[in-house]
């Protein structure tokens, strides 16, 4: 039986046109029991391929095509765990120290790194006339683990290359195997492959010439088709089957280990976690009541049973580092559902008091690692935490996770439009007409939208555009870097997953995204930079300098000034509730307690707005409408939000209740609700939902309402625990604005850009709150704004166009002694004339007894012709 040993997916990034799942689905249709995936220069598609193959009952084989120095590529197949480790390290080595996309494998790098690997050397490796020098190098590196690959794509070049390749196999006693070098699941995928080729080579279809495919033969074929194609050499089919039988490695054998936490003598990870959690709970819960005690003991039992104590200790270590270094840190996301995380100081929301569901964070059924996100002050302080992780776990023991950038509406429109030679103005129209974030109406087709936008739907180019646009959706475009996701390992990560250099020196990125990591049991911690965290920390520092201590962990929980500020929408600069939409809602919402703020944070988002949930909630809250439930069985789930589904956890529980979803299906729904979810996955989920509801007698408008509620969250599912964590930051920022407006505004000004408002608006708003501002002066201002006798002294950073290097030069000169005159300032600060003029224009030189006009005039004549003013 023919087995396909050489298939590439769209994770070859513009070199193949089918997703791993599509290749597996087609292989299952054709009855293939085995399938190999060899993507170009990486293993980015391997986790999704592995998952799909396992679900389809197909045995997956792994490998990669490595681009060679001097041209061509070398396909490698993994036989064992040692081979997988060697492949990861080869890919890592070829990508190290070179610009993205330019890594090339030198054959001299192969010796000592080929154990457990089988090479497939065909025309793409040796050329149509086999290169003797390259062949010799491969024979030295692989010996009998070098196989010769024979492909037949009905091209003249095959008839030249294949006899020569077969002679090589015979002369050296090498196995010769048949393959089809698959680049798309079905023959019709050739058109999209040609478009991707044009995108990669920056060509139009009309100008691409021989870069395009010769024909559509590079698709998955049935065994009988391949057997007929090689009827004259049946041994090539049999050899492939024999080789496939050797290749038994699976991604279950990664060998990944989580780092061990250094323990005090006589302790285990679990016993030590119990000790520090109980000690932390005594401090957090005042008093440590029975309900909290029971919840913590329950969570510890689950953590111990799943063997996750070390993970919690590692994250606790990160938080302790932040505490030692004076860096504000707060866990968010589903970790806020855990009383253990709260007791360890990882999160700041009490899940017992808020009745949050621990199982949303961790459960025995889900069988995966928990996910803890830490919000950190953006900028240098977050970088220090990331640097700590690299220093603690070693150069190869920590890395950032990838972010797979996929084709969506606008990027797809622009790139396909260019390839088809559509005029730039028309491309702009095509990119603008998409209505993202809307509830998907079955009749709201692409063709209808094109017609509404004024395009001729019968035009050949527009018809081709429509087809290609649909086919390219969700295909990977390139590999980016996640904003803060980090993975850590005991030992070297490059034996588990290939690494690539990040754009920032000293950092590396793994080739898998966070979902891949979760699927394969690789632990990730998100270290996310948040501007408001930096502003809060700076506010506390400014207050401390004036002798005022504020502890964000123990703010008054129901401060009347805070809720008065919120109810009158006086929220310029307040985290999460400063947008115009939030300001319009706050007076209608009339928040009176913390959970009201949790709802406010979550409700003004595209999901609830598009799902038509905002007005029903507000009407019910204000007594203008009765509280009703889409179905009686949903009352326990929706009671806290007055019958309106607002949170992701509610949606998952709804699916389990009204559609009979299992825990695994609910988890699949949660993933489909992600920001970069696939339209196809959402359609599958909707079919399942409707079928499940029909089985329970729920149809018609009720079913439509429930589906709309869930579909509306497809792009912006917001967990309740996440909203609670954000609400806590919102409350803290509102508290500082209400009680310490000068320090709060000063900190906001020092952390721009952030939020919705220009610094001028922040200043004017603060003045309405009786905050005084003092102008920029070279004799008094620092680079940042600071508090001065209760007022805000504006910093040099707010001199438009002034370089930071110039500001630092000025401050260094001032530190050596006071400026006695303008000439003295000019001579000692050694600023350029342009910088001096900028300072004069804003009145920063007025301290020398000069008006703006006279200061500008003095700057013009100050110094010597050869002096710094004239540089």
Steps between C-alpha positions, in 0.01 A plus 500: 500500500625848417570723803567871455831592666540857373220748566526870577234722656429871503740515797772493236398868478405584139640172361191279540129577503321258736473501878623188684141417594394511131783268400403253772131518405583428136733215597219348705263527202753317284557229759863583581596340834822704524598854399826694534523879540823672394465878514772734384760594763282431798249301701236772541223284357598180686277543809184562297592216263554267796167591659303464175667171409430350840132598473479351149670173594799568273856434619700823460862513389701815564783675326602817318650629176818693582617768256858432395789737442553513127134434417244225531378336816549179696190309623558328836273242665502430875545141613556540875506746787872548441425583137233749600742669740764517226251648252398771748864585565586509128215743432601712801863511386418597141279787616737635766672829427338564161207724396155346504438270203866485395615190689688245289628159603867430432566132433805534725255547794353150453767266643412403858141623459342237276429211739131409485446688174443372147583730208299496175733624229318566173530746215437792738808393698743359243377671183378346175859391439606378846767714665782261592649726769168551676421128472834411660435735791156347557639147486760591762235652726219244462648180362220252431249742653517695175209406273446612140166667428332450165212727394296491180304816423465444123778750428787460257750582777384192695593276208849647504554490876341170603722254301809676637365487856417130467856436381629676813282278721619184325866602502505570874250241619250762615126463542302670221147606589211659315339821624280773360651806670149615595433875522118502514233256612304501174584584141300824516746631761746576224345842427544615859854359508586715197358805676708426811807460280435842348458653845830345611687616188319837482369432149164515325353190340559658162872551565587189705581277201690183595468570871149356478409132519536299179178316575272390786666163566634588848184398684420206723415200283338166571727199536371351174587819310857495624531127441388555141747787462786274613374178345841448338682536836272341765797457733503878556152472649602203717817677614296798615275270702803335662657837581176630651487199731832614652382853574318457831577823684201701625471835676397310812875436538622861513704456816391839634551553873386794709773661713544377857452756773790514751352370827600534866642176652241236573227653284326372188355740246148421621576528872678832446215636286252408775716676759541828311136501382363461853734768628391733220133429566540613861613840370250529213189392688448709809359293665585170328141374491378143451369552145841621380676221693282232337552644152878519542521141626288386204725681253818367662363146473436545126844659448666216687310232307601656168863544607501875436645630825830593335323719245332709770831536684673621181237769441513590871877544455438747215256699715749498787768637267264783405430568867873510585569734211203725575323407176121499510364165379148359484376172359194505278300270278370169631766497776279752680258208558752337735513562875850345502619763250337769714669368815841488328465864397488409132152649454322780682135393465343291775328218307325371811331832566411537132384137465723436198523148360838331568433233236513770229869530598591141581320168508585133485278451194678755280837333546712802403732744668343808659558835335616791716540849355689771687434868431817703546586867454587551134849611409823436687342332801336230289829453315673440834256219581552340157876533544469332842331201335777471239771535765340246734426228244785552257544604138327188371270442797255785429346647187207711382204325337414564138195674364379357170392791279218380277319645201187689597266724303714805430840334464347237271331766285816706457738217419266314265411829330867575431563151361201532265623838377199692632554876511607645840181708540288193436709301748429768761128460436526121527685532831245742647169336429533206740273511802700321763362436851142461378278209587529266204182513290487196264377726219775759558729347236819640355335526159217708642744731676700546178183594318405750769848653474448563127711220351386304195451151639510353149843645428753215460759662729246575771369142486855369533558742787189368679615141471858566611386728782291218649780245460775708661306579820680377817809384309827589678675807358810503719620426850501790746578533869239485775480819704610334823463122495808318631575129525761361736656157524736287703790479258516620142182597316664456161472124547123534538406761240703704248601849610537817294666829592259774607527853367635610840860386563544226758152353451376194319154388385370145477317397181173417679222725622327481837232252388765268361684519831183419692425202272849356550535560873756780474463751781452867415488809719380830351698806612288780359590867499218733605537876490257555788707271724797729433287807576371347825850412613629846415207655688591306813866601467408868461274483805768322703740788425248734663460277806169339395477119494224332296469120492309387191445157656297650785306790352162575664267262310196729463643850501210747444719750313604230252142398421388863482775564244391195301129583507559848360739355235789715622739237367754667270817295556327223699591153378240321284216747561629817331369447146201700378290185491591419860432860607159485336419176683626578850218745593246244378677215676532694830765268652475462877726203575798317357305241299323786319842616384582144386188506281579852373847391388357203311180642351636775273677268258418383147364164618223630730428798272461293182309233692247767606565439869583851625157664489313197640740487794472874575121496463474210743747657742300824509163328530377588151474135394441172685779250556438208265713206393542352149403165653400404857803271534730801460379694805775376738764594243368846410348621826795724598482681165121535498441233236745653249810293410807720531789271591679219325447266796125555470507412132685176566254403771211589271635267231536218750152560639285561192697301240642220712862587422758293682790663682724428200252655257468804726879535495493483119235772504722714726783475249270577210403819684858627476585827324650323199239232477413338171164570336487131408545393862225735608262359239575148627431613856168656393390176333584308820321755716181489296502119486551478877224750572262326260557176688386679815200661329649850467434643154374812325565848639632365829767300320581798277546727803734254669707448183520877448622548855777245452595603145525864604778406737691325221748785470490645853413235754572663837546280809340617825829454683674714239239772541544484878877546471454798268230642726745494789746711299214727395399542864859578604540761227163656590604508866823684418316743272243571772742536792840587347430664162836682475710187547270297273510756218876538534543123464265491197702775331823307560362185338362636176394384251222300664123516532265708291607856567769744393720637785337842448161346586643332809641834618173686442303228680739515796469879515124455535587290806705791641839357410757773437762472228835672480667554162814343363811680628857395430603587856224291665349240265618141483451291186178358650228700670517508880315634802618835633329638811176326406508619138613315189824630355498415128804311378736561213334208318216742420719739303384412148782362291765503777720194478531289814879501458490882511287492814740261670795723403324800653424314824858374527631856468250624760606229744848652503365837621233764443491696174581864577404646161377411158855512363613271782214262415592504129866435571453220754200313357663487154163474325444547129342823382181315404460357852561844654238652271246236602565576867466875438175455304323336796635747756738251660773770503285756680682417824780726377265801516419490131174501307454239227582756230812632672614146581476405132698812409764427765531141378572628151795710620620288793830312490786516253479428127682173563306418814231238552214733410629509144571125459 
